[in-house]
């Protein structure tokens, strides 16, 4: 490997690690918004008003394209508005440690299944095995939540609101997976994705929010509002997308996907520390299984071994 290629890969892994950290931070900051005085409707408005304000002049003066195509509108409604409504509703009801399992865990599962159903993509045993491990981790979380992992008093305690929040997070993961499969099928560029999500979602959502939806800005602190504006509107929607695309260009989508396997563990452990969330056997094992499954599904290690075995057979 040449020095230039080695430097590119180092840069790629640095971009990938930074993108994974921002994604982990998104889970934590979103939960902070969920337990603040802000409503989910407020957080969505803050997110898309901020990023739309930044991207609108860039789109208008430098990289303008037609926003109002059916495909961009559909993708924005699914990956922007519907995803945000489900995700931020989930963050108000479910813990950040649950979100650490369900969002990065269910997304690759749904992406692989939907890409098979919609794009007719064939997946090898490695990916299906990785998805099976992820599914086991997610199922373990729900088993624990349903009380089958009993406490010291041997009683079953089912938190209906937490389960509802988990359901919203699963729905959000499904919507983002559908969005991801559609942008690949329709060959929409990263710039078009980023801009259309920001501008179209803001255009569709803001009038309804201002006219009809409840608001809690007056009860929220400026610290909460500014934190959500900076992280949701800048870091999670613009900076992360740039880092993600640069990482994929330098190390490829498989290794980028493998790097994202650190998100559940980082955000899960951080959630336990920051929010003093309850630790259970199901939660810890679920975090480990989801991260392991995501790594297996995207790692090139097994592909290298298969290539080595094939070369040995030929020789």
N, C-alpha and C positions, 0 to 999 in steps of 0.2 A: 504494500500500500504506500502510495507517494505521500510526501509531507503535506501537500495541499489537501489530499483526500482525508488524511488523518486529522488535520485542522478542521475540515468541514464537519467530520463526524463529532469531534469534540464540541464544536459550536452547536451542532444539532442536538446533542444530548443536553447541553446547557439550556437551549431553548425549550426542549421537552420537559426538563426538570422544572423550569420556571413556570411553564404552562400548567403542569401538574400542581404546583404549589398554589397558583392562582385559583385553580378549580377547587382545591381543598379549602382555600380561604373563602370561596364563594359559598360553600356549605355553611361555614361558621358565621359569616356576615349575614347570610340570609336568615339563619336561626336567630341572630341578634335582632334583626328586624322583626321576626315573628314574635318574639317575646317583648318587644318594645310597645309603645303606645300606637305605633303606626299600624294601619290595617294592610292586608295583602294588596288591596286596591291602591293604596298610597305608594307602596314599594314598587309596584309595577309602573305607576306613573313617574316616579322619581327615576327609575332605571331608563325608561325609554325617552323621557324628555331630555335627560342629560346626554345620552349618546346621540340622539337625533340632533341636538343643538351643536354638537361637535362635528358630526358627519355631514350635516346639510350643506354648509358652505363648501366643503371639500367636494361633495358630489356635484353641486351646482356649478362651480367655477372650474373644476379640473377634470373630473372623471364622470361626466354625466352619462346616464343611460336611461332607457325607458323603464320606469318602476312599475307601470300599470299593465304588466303582462299577466295573463292568467296564472302562469306557473309561479311567478314571484309572489303574487297575491296569495295563492294557496299555501306556499311555503311560509310566508309571513304569518298567516293566520294559524298555521299548525305549530311552527317552531318559535314563533314570537308570542302571540296573544294567548293561544290555548295552553301552550307549555307554561308560560308565566303564571297564568291563573291557577293551574293545578299545582305547580311547584311551590308558589308562595302561600297557597292555602295549606299545603302540607307542612311547610315550615312553621306555621302558626300552631299546629296541633301535635306534630311528631318531633321527637328529639333530633338533634344534629347527628348523633351517633347512628340513629336509624337511617337518616338521609345519607350518611356516609356509606351505608351498605346498599340502599335501594337505588339511589340515582346512578352512581358509577357501576353498580352491580347489574341492574336490570337493563341499562342502556345497551351494552354489548350483546346481551341475550336477545333482546328485541331486534337489534340491528341485524344479527346473523339470521334470525328466523324470517324477518321481513325482507331482507335482501334475497333470501332463497325463494320466498313466495312471489315477490314483485319483480325482482331483477333476474330471477332464475340463476343466481350465483351458486355454484357448487362449493361446498366447504368440506375440508378434509376432516379426518378423525381427530386431529389435534384440536381444532376449533370446537368441535362438538363436545369433546372431553372437557375442555376449558369451560364451556357453557354449562355442562353438567355440574362441575364443581361450584360455579357461581350459583346455580339454582339450588344446590344443596345448602349453601351458606344463607341464601335468602329464605328458604323454607325453614331453616333452623331459627332464624330471627322470628318468624311468625309463630312457630311452635312455642318459642319462649314467651312471646307476647300473649298467646292464648292461655298461658298458665300451665302448660304441660311441663315446664321447668318450674317446680314448686319451690316456694320459699320455706323458711324454717318452720312456719306454722302449718305446712303441708296443705295450704288452702289455694284455691284457684282464684286469681284476681285478674279479670279481663278489663283493660282500659279501652273502652269503646272509642273515645276521642283520639287516642293514640293510633288505634287501628284505622280510624277514618283518615288521619293524617298520613299514615303509611299508604293507604289506598290512593290518596291524591299524589303522593310521590311516585308510586308505580305508574299511575296514569301519565304523569309528567315524563317519566322515562320512556314510556311507549310513544308519546307524541314526539319527543326529540329523536327517537330512533326512526320513526316514520319520516320525519323531516330530513334526517341524514340520508336515508335511502332515496328519497325523492330528489334531493339536490344532486346526488350522484347519477341517478337515472336521467335527469334532465340536463346534466352537465352545466350547472350554475357555478360561476366562479366564486372564490372566497370573498372578493370585493363586493360582488352583487349580493351575496348572502348577507354580509355584515351590514351593508347600507340598507337593503330592503327590509331586513328585520327591524332595524332602528326606525326608519322613516315611515314605513307602512304601518307598523304596529302602533306607533305614536299617532299617526293620522286616524286610524280606525278606533283606537282606544280612548284618546284624550277627550273628544267631544262627549262620549258616553260617560266617562268618569266625571267630567266637570258638571254635566247636567243631571245625572241620575244616581251615581254611586256614593255611598257614605265615605266620609273623610275624617281623619283624626290628626291633621297637621297641627292644630292648635294645642293638642295635648302632648305632642311629641317634642323632645328636646332637639335643639339645633345640632347637637352632636350626633344623634341618631340619624337625622335627615342628611347631614353632610357625609357621614360614613356610607350610607346607602347610595348617595349620589356618586361618590368617588368610586366605590368598589363595583356597584352594579352597572353604573353608566359608563365607566372608563375601563377599569381593570378587567371585569368579567366579559364585557361585550366587545371591546376594541383591542386592548393589549393582549389578552389571551388568544384571540383569533390570529393576530399577527405572529405571536410566538408559535402557535400550533402549526400554522402554514409553513413557517420557516423551518421548523423541526421536521415536518413531513418531507420537505424538499431535500433536506440534508441527510436524514437517516431512514426515511421511508415510513409508510403508515403502520407497518407491523411493529417496528421498534418503538414508534411513538405510542401505539396502543399498549405495548408492554410497559412503557414508562408510566402510563396513566394508572397502572395497577397499584401504585403507591398511594393514590388518593384516598381509598377507603381507610387504610391504616392511619395515615397522617391526620385526616379530618376526624376520624373516630376517636383516636387517642386525645387529640386536642380538644374535642368536644367534652370528653370526660373531665379533662383538667379545667377548662374554661367555665363550663356550665355546671360542673359538679353533677354530671348525669350518672344515673345508676349503672353499675357494672354487673353484668350477669355472664354466666357461662355461655349462653346462647349468643350474646352480643360479641364476646371476644372471639369465639370460634367462627361466628358468621363473618366478622371482619377479616379474619385470616383466610377463610375459604374464598371469599369474594375477591380479595387481592390475588391469591394464588391462581384462581380460575382465570382472572383477567390476564395475568402474566402468561399462563399456559396458552390461552387462546391466541395471543398475539406474538409470542416469543419466536424468534428465528432459530433458537438453539436446537429444537427438534428437527427443523428443516435442514440445518447444517449436518446433523447426524445422519439424516436420511440421504443427503447428497454424498456424504463420505462413504456410507454403506454401498450406495450404488456404484461409486467409483471403484471401490474395492472389488465388487462383483465383476465389473468390466475388466479390471486388471487381472 
